[in-house]
């Protein structure tokens, strides 16, 4: 006959094995989801383009952000982290990415939204490189599952340009 400790160990090992298999199946089932999110980010107004005392350029924008990210939610989705970034090239760097706004979407009911806001984080460039600069606005999202790997993707909106003169 086996001791109590041996039986408890066998039961615990079986339970953890079953839990690991269920987590792997949940993660694998997300591969069959083909989300089709839609989003639009518009610049309604360039509130301010100024040169700071240290010589850096800073921009304040009013944004109109609308998105339908409901298709990203499955039964394995815990939450979705979403952010809007301005992306541009400069003489120092071939790729600059500055986060303007972010949010956490906790459930499918909150995944369809429209917001009008100024940039939450400053759009600042080292040096006077923002005047007349072409830039893209990109809506990024990171799907955080209850179990398994994190999934990330984005939608890029092109064709934005900053003014030539400070305001």
N, C-alpha and C positions, 0 to 999 in steps of 0.2 A: 504494500500500500504506500502511496505517496504522502509526503507530509503536507501540512497546510501551506507552508511557504512555497513549496513546489507548485501546488495547485493555483495559488494566487499569482505566481509568476506566469504560469501558462495562460491564465485568464487575461492578465494584463497584456501579454504579448499578442494574443489573439485580438483583443480590443483595439490596440494600437495599429495592428496590421489592417484590420477592417476600416478603421478611420483613415489611414493613409490611402487605401484603395479608393474610398469614397471621395477623398480630396482630389486624387488624380483623375477620377472620372468627371468630377465637376469642372476641373480645369480643362480637360480634354473636350468637354461639351461646348465650351466657349468658342472652339475653332469652327463650329458650324454656324455661328452667328455672323451674318454679313451686314454690318450697320451701314446706314445711308444718312448720315447727319447732314444738315444744311445750316449755313450761317452767312451772315452779312455784317460787315463792319464798315461804317461810313464816317468820314470826317465831316462833321457839321460846321465846325468853325475852328480856325487857328486863333486862339485867344491871345497868345503872346509868343513872340520869338525875340529873345533878348540875349545880350551878351552879359555874363556874370562878371563880377569883379576879378575873378581869377582867370578870365579869358575864355572860359567855356561857354558854349551856346546852350540855351535851355528853351524848350518848347512846351506850351500848354495847349492841349487840344480838347475839343468837345466831341465825343464819340457817340454814335448810335450803334449799339450792338444788339443784333437779334439772332437767335439760334434755336434750332430744333434738334436737340441731342438725345431725344427719347429712344432712338434705335440703338444707342450704346448700352442701354440697361438690359441686362438679363437677370436671371435669378441668382447668378453668381457675382453680380456687381455690387460692391460696397458703396462706392462714391466715384464721382468724376471731378477731377481738377481741371479747370479751364483757365486759359489766360490769353490775352491779346498782346502781341509784340510788334514793335516797329522794327523793320529790317532794312538795312541800307549798306552801301559800300562807302569807304572813305580812303584817303590816301595812305593812312597808317594801317588799316585793316581791310581785308577783302570782304569780310562779313561782320557786320555789327548787328546785334540783336538786343533791344531794350524792351523790357516788360512794361506795359502801360496800365494794365488792369488784370485782375485775377479773381477767381471765385471757386467755391466748392459746391458742387451740385450733389445733394445727399440722396435724391430719389428721382424716379421717373416723373413724378408730378411736378418737380421743379426744373425739369430738363428742357422745357420750352419757355423761353424768356425773351424779353425785350427790355433794354436798359439804355437810358440816355445819361451820360456821365462825362466828367472831365477825367483826364488820365490820373489814375490813382498813384502812379509812380512817375517821377520826373523823367522826361526825355531829355537827357543831357549828353553832349558829346565833348570829348576832350579837345579843345581848340575851337576855332571858328569854322567848323565844317558843315553846319546844318543849313546855312542859307542857300536857297535854290536847290536843295538836295531832293532827288527822287527817292521814294521809299515805298515799301510794301507793308500792309497790315496783315498779320497772320493770326488766325485763331487756332491755338493749340489745345489739345485735350489729352489727358492721361486717365485711362480707365483703371481704377484700383479694384481688383477682384477680392472676394472673400478668401479665395484660395487660388493659387496659380500665378502665372506671370502677368505683369502689368503691360497694358497695350496703350500705345500713343500714336496720334496722327494729327493732321492739321489741314486747314483750308487757307490758301493764300489769296489775298485780294491785292491786285497791283494797280499802278497808275496814280499814285499820290505824289504831290510835290509841295515842298515848303516854299515860302516866299523868299524873294531875293534880298529884301531889306528887313531890318529889325523893326519890331512894333512894340 
